[in-house]
Amino acid sequence: MQLLWDIFLLYTRVSLFSWGGGPASLALMQRETTSALWVPPGTTEAVPWVTPMEFSDAVALGNALPGPVAPQVSAYIGYKMAGVPGAIAAAAGTVLPTTLLMLVMIVYFFKIKDSTTIQAMLKAVRPVVVGLLLWTAYDMAYSVFGVKKLGFSAATVAGWDKLLFVLATFLLLTMSKINPAFVIFGAAVLGGVVYR
């Protein structure tokens, strides 16, 4: 029961202290879950909730599914730690606190949304959200490509095929109106053939 409470509280903290929606919360979620320690059943050694590679896998799976990515990633990690109850605790921690806060705040926001102070604050927060997304992409590249912090390793050069996936995805989404789900599905099919 304590583990479920810890899972719920961690995701509540992530949801309450991240701005910009689900993808923007991934940066804080990654930092929290890869540094939080727990002792898996049957062992005595404390390990991180997830490794950076496991977090990347959770994001990839979450993006392959319809719906918001943050609850999906949290459910993945919660399930790894405590099965279905862990997945429920993680998803609840990700969604419930901010939903309740939104219900309370929405009444007041419509009264103050045109305030020059609120508009000025939002102008500063929006670029920070872009920075958080860039940091998340950079940190995920570290585990996916073997990128060393602020440099490249031989593993990155050897992983040129993954860079082609990145470039092809960026070009497809920038130059067409293709649904990202089709890009993810196509990559999964191609990966199943090429990397088998």
Contacts in CASP RR format, 6 or more apart in sequence:
PFRMAT RR
TARGET T0000
AUTHOR 0000-0000-0000
METHOD contacts of the structure
MODEL  1
MQLLWDIFLLYTRVSLFSWGGGPASLALMQRETTSALWVPPGTTEAVPWV
TPMEFSDAVALGNALPGPVAPQVSAYIGYKMAGVPGAIAAAAGTVLPTTL
LMLVMIVYFFKIKDSTTIQAMLKAVRPVVVGLLLWTAYDMAYSVFGVKKL
GFSAATVAGWDKLLFVLATFLLLTMSKINPAFVIFGAAVLGGVVYR
3 38 0 8 1.000
3 81 0 8 1.000
3 82 0 8 1.000
3 86 0 8 1.000
4 82 0 8 1.000
4 85 0 8 1.000
4 86 0 8 1.000
4 89 0 8 1.000
5 89 0 8 1.000
6 38 0 8 1.000
7 78 0 8 1.000
7 81 0 8 1.000
7 82 0 8 1.000
7 86 0 8 1.000
7 89 0 8 1.000
7 90 0 8 1.000
7 93 0 8 1.000
8 89 0 8 1.000
8 90 0 8 1.000
8 92 0 8 1.000
8 93 0 8 1.000
9 93 0 8 1.000
10 32 0 8 1.000
10 33 0 8 1.000
10 36 0 8 1.000
10 49 0 8 1.000
11 29 0 8 1.000
11 74 0 8 1.000
11 89 0 8 1.000
11 90 0 8 1.000
11 91 0 8 1.000
11 92 0 8 1.000
11 93 0 8 1.000
11 94 0 8 1.000
12 93 0 8 1.000
12 96 0 8 1.000
12 97 0 8 1.000
13 32 0 8 1.000
14 25 0 8 1.000
14 28 0 8 1.000
14 29 0 8 1.000
14 32 0 8 1.000
14 74 0 8 1.000
14 94 0 8 1.000
15 25 0 8 1.000
15 70 0 8 1.000
15 93 0 8 1.000
15 94 0 8 1.000
15 95 0 8 1.000
15 97 0 8 1.000
15 98 0 8 1.000
16 97 0 8 1.000
16 98 0 8 1.000
16 101 0 8 1.000
17 28 0 8 1.000
18 24 0 8 1.000
18 25 0 8 1.000
18 27 0 8 1.000
18 28 0 8 1.000
18 29 0 8 1.000
18 132 0 8 1.000
19 125 0 8 1.000
19 128 0 8 1.000
19 129 0 8 1.000
20 125 0 8 1.000
20 129 0 8 1.000
20 132 0 8 1.000
21 70 0 8 1.000
21 129 0 8 1.000
22 68 0 8 1.000
22 69 0 8 1.000
22 70 0 8 1.000
23 69 0 8 1.000
23 70 0 8 1.000
23 133 0 8 1.000
23 136 0 8 1.000
24 129 0 8 1.000
24 132 0 8 1.000
24 133 0 8 1.000
25 70 0 8 1.000
25 94 0 8 1.000
26 59 0 8 1.000
26 69 0 8 1.000
26 70 0 8 1.000
26 73 0 8 1.000
26 133 0 8 1.000
26 136 0 8 1.000
27 132 0 8 1.000
27 133 0 8 1.000
27 135 0 8 1.000
27 136 0 8 1.000
27 139 0 8 1.000
28 132 0 8 1.000
29 55 0 8 1.000
29 70 0 8 1.000
29 73 0 8 1.000
29 74 0 8 1.000
30 52 0 8 1.000
30 55 0 8 1.000
30 136 0 8 1.000
30 139 0 8 1.000
30 140 0 8 1.000
33 48 0 8 1.000
33 49 0 8 1.000
33 50 0 8 1.000
33 55 0 8 1.000
33 77 0 8 1.000
34 48 0 8 1.000
34 49 0 8 1.000
34 50 0 8 1.000
34 51 0 8 1.000
34 52 0 8 1.000
34 55 0 8 1.000
35 48 0 8 1.000
36 48 0 8 1.000
36 49 0 8 1.000
37 46 0 8 1.000
37 47 0 8 1.000
37 48 0 8 1.000
37 49 0 8 1.000
38 46 0 8 1.000
38 47 0 8 1.000
38 49 0 8 1.000
38 81 0 8 1.000
39 45 0 8 1.000
39 46 0 8 1.000
39 47 0 8 1.000
40 47 0 8 1.000
40 81 0 8 1.000
49 77 0 8 1.000
49 80 0 8 1.000
49 81 0 8 1.000
50 58 0 8 1.000
50 77 0 8 1.000
50 80 0 8 1.000
51 143 0 8 1.000
52 139 0 8 1.000
52 140 0 8 1.000
52 142 0 8 1.000
52 143 0 8 1.000
53 143 0 8 1.000
53 144 0 8 1.000
54 77 0 8 1.000
54 80 0 8 1.000
55 73 0 8 1.000
55 77 0 8 1.000
55 140 0 8 1.000
55 143 0 8 1.000
56 140 0 8 1.000
56 143 0 8 1.000
56 144 0 8 1.000
57 76 0 8 1.000
58 72 0 8 1.000
58 73 0 8 1.000
58 76 0 8 1.000
58 77 0 8 1.000
59 69 0 8 1.000
59 73 0 8 1.000
59 140 0 8 1.000
60 184 0 8 1.000
61 72 0 8 1.000
61 76 0 8 1.000
62 69 0 8 1.000
62 72 0 8 1.000
62 73 0 8 1.000
62 76 0 8 1.000
63 69 0 8 1.000
63 180 0 8 1.000
63 184 0 8 1.000
64 181 0 8 1.000
64 184 0 8 1.000
64 185 0 8 1.000
64 188 0 8 1.000
65 72 0 8 1.000
66 181 0 8 1.000
70 94 0 8 1.000
71 90 0 8 1.000
71 91 0 8 1.000
71 94 0 8 1.000
71 95 0 8 1.000
74 90 0 8 1.000
74 91 0 8 1.000
74 93 0 8 1.000
74 94 0 8 1.000
75 87 0 8 1.000
75 88 0 8 1.000
75 90 0 8 1.000
75 91 0 8 1.000
76 87 0 8 1.000
77 90 0 8 1.000
78 86 0 8 1.000
78 87 0 8 1.000
78 89 0 8 1.000
78 90 0 8 1.000
79 86 0 8 1.000
79 87 0 8 1.000
79 90 0 8 1.000
82 89 0 8 1.000
112 118 0 8 1.000
138 147 0 8 1.000
141 147 0 8 1.000
142 148 0 8 1.000
142 149 0 8 1.000
144 162 0 8 1.000
145 155 0 8 1.000
145 156 0 8 1.000
145 159 0 8 1.000
145 162 0 8 1.000
145 163 0 8 1.000
146 153 0 8 1.000
146 155 0 8 1.000
146 156 0 8 1.000
147 153 0 8 1.000
147 156 0 8 1.000
156 163 0 8 1.000
161 194 0 8 1.000
165 187 0 8 1.000
169 183 0 8 1.000
169 187 0 8 1.000
172 178 0 8 1.000
172 183 0 8 1.000
173 180 0 8 1.000
173 183 0 8 1.000
END
